Amino acid sequence: MTASVDRASIGLRSERGPVLAALMLSTGLIAIDATILATAVPSIVRDLGSYQQFPWLFSVYLLAQAVSVPIYSRFADTVGRKPIILLGIGLFLLGSILCGVAWSMPALILFRIVQGLGAGAVAPMSMTIVGDIYTVAERAKVQGYIASVWAISSVVGPALGGIFAQLDAWRWIFWVNVPLCLIAGWMLLREYHEKMQTQKHRIDYAGAALLTVGLTGLILGMLEGGNAWDWISAPSALCFGIGVLALVAFGLVERRAAEPIVDLRLAARPLILTTTIVSLGIGALMTGVTSFAPAYLEGSIGIAPLLSGLAVAALTLGWPISAANAGRLYLRIGFRRTTLTGMGITTIAAIALAAVSPWPNPFSVAGIAFVLGFGLGWSAAPTLIAAQASVGWGERGAVTGMNAFARSAGSALGVAVFGAISNAVIARGAGPDDPATIVSASVWVFVSAAVVAALTLAAAFFMPRDSVEEHSGEAR
């Protein structure tokens, strides 16, 4: 099939339409969750306390998602995509119910882990199934449907989060997931009948355990250093020491494992390596801005949660708008040039956000966030599809999992680093209730985000050059 694809053959009324609708709803679960919580952070803190701990609500979720993605991806190449995505929806449902009844910040943080374990299956399996049933050229069109989910969620999520926060009903942030999970699970169970290419695989449990310990040690050290203990102290040395040693051991184990949980041999391929690094940076940027911008606006100038949510929604609205058109662009100029264009826009926007952040204004934040999200949309889709298109069915789950893992790990580490920077500034200032201190902390967070954007742009320059003809073949 060539790059010229009839939209009617892939639309919601086509033969594959019911499956696409189920995947769109499944994606909606993760898309709404990505934006709905940040706007309600001040409300949750007022109810449960512990402002310094709020970054954990994002970090543990993203950490659980990151370390589980490679495991699910390996199982998906063994037992199929359908059982894994259904398991993920079930875990996400359970986690949402538990979060809805959480009685303390530690309990809410713990239950977010369950949600993250569910998201770790839903997000990459949705992308993998799209890669299985559509060709590269078709995926350029399908991306528009998936992007529409993010577009709707980018408005609905922050709006709902802000409304629930203002009504002092933040628990409904999690209860709204219940009907969505049930409908998505039922649709997939009924409509998706996969054609498996059965393969036997061994699951690398040792690698998964070391990866979990390593990332947890680093994130714990970054978030609690200067907060629960001094940066230069025995607890800090223990956290960072264990984290680094576990990750070094993880690298050694993965080199010898028959089927490593994160196949570092794939990273020897220039395309896989560079797209993975770009995804790492994208994850850090996306979550860093959406997690801290609402608290920045609410804590500095006291605007309502609904308005701060809508300002951040501009970022998650810009992303799907550009992602919906990314297919036409990369089919014309290639994956590399599209990614470079997107990251160039993202870097300019990130620098602009850092420059204006000393003067809090929801309109300037919204405008810059929209441009930043637009650039990310032109970066995320091409890197994923380029990686998927370079492998066959038997490796597609692992490659998609590596891409999703990189984005989740980047998000978790990004929140941890930005949270550490924010907490350090607040600790030296007048505390989390002082508007000037919140502004100062946020300025340093956004400056750090601009540095990450520039480094990600540099990584994109090393993507292999590609031609239009490479994108017009059948999915393998």
Secondary structure, 3 states (H helix, E strand, C coil): CCCCCCHHHCCCCCCCHHHHHHHHHHHHHHHHHHHHCHHHHHHHHHHHCCHHHHHHHHHHHHHHHHHHHHHHHHHHHHHCHHHHHHHHHHHHHHHHHHHHCCCCHHHHHHHHHHHHHHHHHHHHHHHHHHHHHCCHHHHHHHHHHHHHHHHHHHHHHHHHHHHHHHCCCCCHHHHCHHHHHHHHHHHHHHHCCCCCCCCCCCCCHHHHHHHHHHHHHHHHHHHHECCCECCCCHHHHHHHHHHHHHHHHHHHHHHHCCCCCCCCCHHHCHHHHHHHHHHHHHHHHHHHHHHHHHHHHHHHHCCCHHHHHHHHHHHHHHHHHHHHHHHHHHHHHCHHHHHHHHHHHHHHHHHHHHHHCCCCCHHHHHHHHHHHHHHHHHHHHHHHHHHHHCCCHHHHHHHHHHHHHHHHHHHHHHHHHHHHHHHHHHHHCCCCCCHHHHHHHHHHHHHHHHHHHHHHHHHHCCCCCCCHHHHCCCCC
